[in-house]
Amino acid sequence: MNGFEPSARTRSIIMPPIAGIMNRVRELRNLGTDIVSMAQAVPWYTPPDRVLSRFSEKLREARLHGYGPDPGFPGTRKLVAEDFAARRNIRLDPEKELHLTCGASQAFLSALLAVTSAGDRVCLVEPYYFDHLFAVIFSDLEPVIVPMLEKDGGWIFPMDRLEQVIEDINVLVVVNPGNPTGHVIPDKTMAELSRLTMKHGVFLLLDETYERFVFTGDGCHPWSAERLPNILTFGSFSKSLGMAGWRLGYLFGGEKILEQALKVQDSVVICPPSPAQVLLELAIGEKEWTETMSASIRLRMHACEQALDHNPHFHWRKVGGGFFTLAAYDGGATSERVALHLLEEHGIGTIPGSAFGDAGEGHVRISFGCLPPGEVDAAMERVSHMTLPRVQ
């Protein structure tokens, strides 16, 4: 050994099984196995053809092939700000309060590093999105885990437990709708979170990647009522506009914080992808199409619920939005073993619940939001007949 080892910080992170699951999905498909992947949440749709046709006509424009401004093209940011104002009554200054980013993950890292110092404590609500935990550890921050409550066939936000740790944390991260749970925070609870974090000097980082897929009637953003300086919001256009491969997201919040977040963005990616911003300019006004896609996801959600209701081994967990359910199962098998069994024996790709923290064990994440129209019925037939691995 020459002594040149990776850092203990990086080695402490255990990669989630999603990469291994997806690699096995590809291997089995290459062998001719019929696989239905309900693992990775990649929507089946792209932007509509009329948008892609207009986009192809713009490919010769010079701005698509060079660097753009660090926070994104001014015209693109203006359109995004107008969209938030029209849909959600969130008033943003696109010059000072909004950045376009290289996806939601980069937006989260920019926000996180802009508001923390090494050793600060960052609270994640479990089951959490694993990339958030990675970013916390990479940044020499201390994760504080607060598990959600599983009750009456669903998940409940752990407000009581959060109040017990609020004085000892610097940042609270909330995903709404939840990944992996699909839980939607009621508007009343979101207002309480805003007041609680503001009162105790805690930054509230809101991941709203699935904000166009809320099926409960909730979804009011705190800034629609009061522009609290401790709230930073981020998300992406990957799911809402079918642009996952273009890696485009957003971050908005107070000018003072965004000035610092831009330093992170410049050092990590310089600027958001220029072609993606032009595509967004063309797609963001497709209101009827985006509403149709959201309704299609909701239909898949109901189909998945019905399929699991017919399965004696797996149990639906209530979903308020997003692309997932974190379904519970009977018995003591690990979720990783169950996910591998479902893939190898039933041809269904899922993600072990343990990837999302201890509270996720005993569950598998099933993504109904990735199924193309021709696969929905066949996929749900398989879901209704899934079994568990034999006890060894």
N, C-alpha and C positions, 0 to 999 in steps of 0.2 A: 504493500500500500504506500502511496506517495504522500498521503495526508491531505490531498486536495479533494475534499468531500463537499457535497451539496450542503447548504445551510440546514441547521436543525429546524429552523422555522418552516422551511419548505418541505423538508422530509416529514414533518409532523402532520402534514395534510394527506389524507387518504382519498384518492380519486374516487368519485362516485361510480357506481356500476353502470351508468348510462352508456359510457363509451363501449364497455365490454358487451352489453346487451345489443347495442346497435351493430357492432362488429359481427356478432353471432347471427343477427338478423340477415346481414349481407351474405355471410358465409352460407347459410341455409338456403337463401334465395338463389345463390350461384349454383347450388347443388340441385336446384329444381324444386325445392320444398315450397309449398304454398304457405306463406307467412303473412299474417295480418299484424302490422305494427301499430300498437296503441301505446308506444313507449315515448318517443320524442315528440314534442308538441310542435310539429311543423304543419301548418295548414295545407290542405290539398289544393287551394286556389292560388292563383297569381292575380295581380291587378287585371282588370277587364281588358279584353282584346282591343277595344277602342283606345284605351290609355296606352297600351303597348305600341300600337300603331303610331300614335302621335309621338311617343317617346323615341321610336326608331328614326323618325324624321329629324330628331334633334341631335343625333349622335355625331354629326359633323361640327357642332358648336364647340368652339375652343374651350369654353368654361367647363365642359364635361371631363376634360382630360388634364386639367391642371389643379393645383392647390386652390382651395377657396379660402375665405376668411376663417379664422380659427373657430368662431362660434356658429358658422354656417352662413350661407348667402342671406343678405338682408331681406330679399323678397320672399325667400322660402320661410324664414322665421316669421315674417309678417302674416303669411297665409296660415301658419300653424297657430299663431296667436289669435287670429280671427276665428279659426275653427273652435278653439277652446272657449272663446267668448260666446259664440253662437250656440254651441252644444251644452256648455256647462256653466255659463255665466262666470268664467274665470277671466279676469281682465289682466292682461300682461303687457308690459312694455317690451316689444320684441328686440329692441336694441340693448336693453339693460338687464332684463329679467328672464331671458330665454336663450338657451344654447341648443343647437343640434349636435348630436354625439354619434359615436360609432357604436350604436346599439345601447340597450338599457344597462348592460353590465359595465360598460365604460362610463356611462353617466353616473352609476352608483359609486364607482371608484373615485371619480372626480368629486362628487358630493362628500363622500366619506373623508377623503384626505383634506378637503377644504375646511372641515369643521372639527377635526380631531388632532390630538397630539399623541405621540407614542405612549402607550400604557393606558389610554382612556378606555372606558368600559362601554361596550356597544351591546345593546339588548336585542336579541333575535327571538321572535315568537316561533316556537316549534310546534308542528313540523315547519321547518324553514326551507327557503330555497338555498341549496348547498353552495352556489357561487357566492352568495352573500357572506357565508361563513368563511370561505376561502379568502375573500378580499379583506375581511377583518383580521385574519391571522397574518396574511401577507403584510399588512400595514402595521404590525406590531401593536395591535389593539387587543383588548381582553374581551372575549365573547361572554355574555351573560345570557343564559338560556332560560326562557320562561315558557313552559309547555301549555298548549291550548287544552281545553277541557273537551272530552269526548262524551257527549250526552244526547240521549233521545235520538240516536241515529244520525248525529251530525257533530259539528265542531262549534265550540263557543269561545269567543275571545276572552282571554284570562285577565280581565280588568282587575280583579281582586289581587291576583298574584303580582301583576305589574305594579300596583300601588305599593306593594311591599318592597320593591327594589328601586323605585323611581328616584329616590334620593341618592342612590349609589351609582347611577349610570350617567353617561354623557350624551348618548345617542340611542334612540329607539328606531328600529327598522320595522316597517309594516308593509306587507304585500297584500294588495286589495284590488281585485279578487285574489284569493290565496293560491299560490303554487307551493305545495301540491294539492291542497285541500279543496279548492273551489269555494272556500268560505268567503262571503261578502260581509264586511263590517257594516252594521246598521248605521244610518246617518247620526242617530243619537249617540251611539258609542264613539263614532269618529269625532263628534264635537267634544265629547268628554276627553278623548285622547289629546285633542288640540289644547284644551284648557289645562289639562294635567301636565303635559310636557312644557308648556309655556310657563306655568307657575313654578316649576322646579328647574328651569333653565336647561332643559333637555332638548336637543335637536330631534325633530321628527322627520325621518326620511321615508317618503311614501313611494313604493313601487307600484305603479298603475299600468303595468304592461298590458293587462287584460281589461282596461277600463271600458272598452266598447262592448264588452260581453258581460254585462251585469243584468241579471234576470229577476231581481227582487224588487225593483223600484227604488232602491237606494242608489248611492253613488254621488251624493253631494260632496263637493270638495271644500275643505275649510276656507280656502281663499275666496270662495264665492260669497262668504259672509264677512270675513275679516282677514286682512293680509298680515298674518302673524309672521314675524321675522325668523322664527325657529323652524319653519316648515320648508323642506325641499322636496320636490316631486319629480319623478323621472319615469320613463317608460320607453316604448319603442313602437315602430310601425310594422314590425315583423308579422304579427298576427292580424292586426286590424286591417291592413292593406295588402297582405300577402307578399310582403317584401323581405322575408327573413334573410335571404342571401345577400341583400344589399346593405345590411348592417347599418341601419339608421335609427337613432333614438333621439330623446330630448331630455333636457333638465331645465326646470324653472324654479325660481326662488328670488330672494332679495338680492339687489344689485351688489351689496358689499360682499356677500358670500360667493356669488357667481364670478366676481372678479378673481377670486382665489381659485375657484374650480377651473377656470380657463387655463391657469398655469399647469394644472395637471393634464388637461386635455392636450395642450401644446406639447408637453413632454412625452405623452404616450402615443397619440395618433396624429398630432398636428391639427387636423381638421376632419370634419365628417366627410364621407365620400361624396364627391361632386356629382357623379351620375345619379346617385340615389336621391339627392336633393331635387334634381330636375324631375325624376320620376315621381317624387312625392308631390311636387307642384301640380302635376297633371292628375294625380290620383286622389288627392285629399278632398276634392269637391264632389266625389262620387257618392253622394249621400244615400241614394236609393240602393246602390250596389252594396255599400257597407252595411246598411240595415238588413239587406237580404242575407248577407253572410252571417251576421249575428243571429238572425232567426234560424238559419241552418244549423248553427252550433247548438242552439237551444233544442231543436228537434233531436239532434244526436244525443244530447244530455238525457232527454226523456227516454229515448230508445235504450240507452245504457242502463238507466234506472230500471226499466221494465225487465231487461235481460237479467240483471242481478237479482231482482225480486223472484225470479224463477229458479235461481241457483241456490241450493241448500247449503253450500260451502262458503260462499262469499256474500258480503253484506254491503249494500249501497250506503254511502254516507252522503247526507244532504249537500247539495251544491247550489250556490247562489249565483255563480258566474264562472267565467274562465273556461278552460279546456279539459278539466280533470275531475275525477273523484279519487279520493284515497280510500279504496274499498278495504274493509276489514275481512278477515277470514278466520275460520275456526282452527283449533289445534295449535300445536307448539312449534311447527316448522318455522325456520327463519324466513324472512321475507325474500332474501336473496335466493334461497333454495326454491321457494314457491315460484318466483319469477322465472327461474331457469326451467322449472317443470312446465310452466305454462307455455314457454317458448318451444321446448323440445317435444312435448307431448301433445300440445293443442295448437301449436303454430300461432300463438298470440304473444306479441312483445309487450311487456309491461316493465315498470321500474320498481325495484324493491323499496318499500317504505322506509327502510333503515337508512337510505341515502339522504333522508330529510331529518335525521336526528332520532333519538331514542323513542320519541312519541310516535314516530312513523312505523316502528317495528310492529309486526302483526297486521300489516296492510300492504297493498300494492297500489301504485299509482297507475290508473287507467286513463289514457287520453282519448276521449271520444272526439276531440276537435280536429283530428288529423285525417279522418276517414273520408275518402272521395265518395261521391254518391253511389257508385257501383259496388262498393264494399260494405256499406253500412249493414244491410240485412244479414249478409253472411258473417260479418264480424260479431253481430249481436247474437246470432245463433251459437257461435262458439262460446261467447261469454256466458250464455245461459247454461252451458254444459261443462264449464271448467271444473276440474277436480283438483284435489290437493295431492302432494306426493305422499307415498306410503311412509308410515312411521318406521324408522330403522331401529 
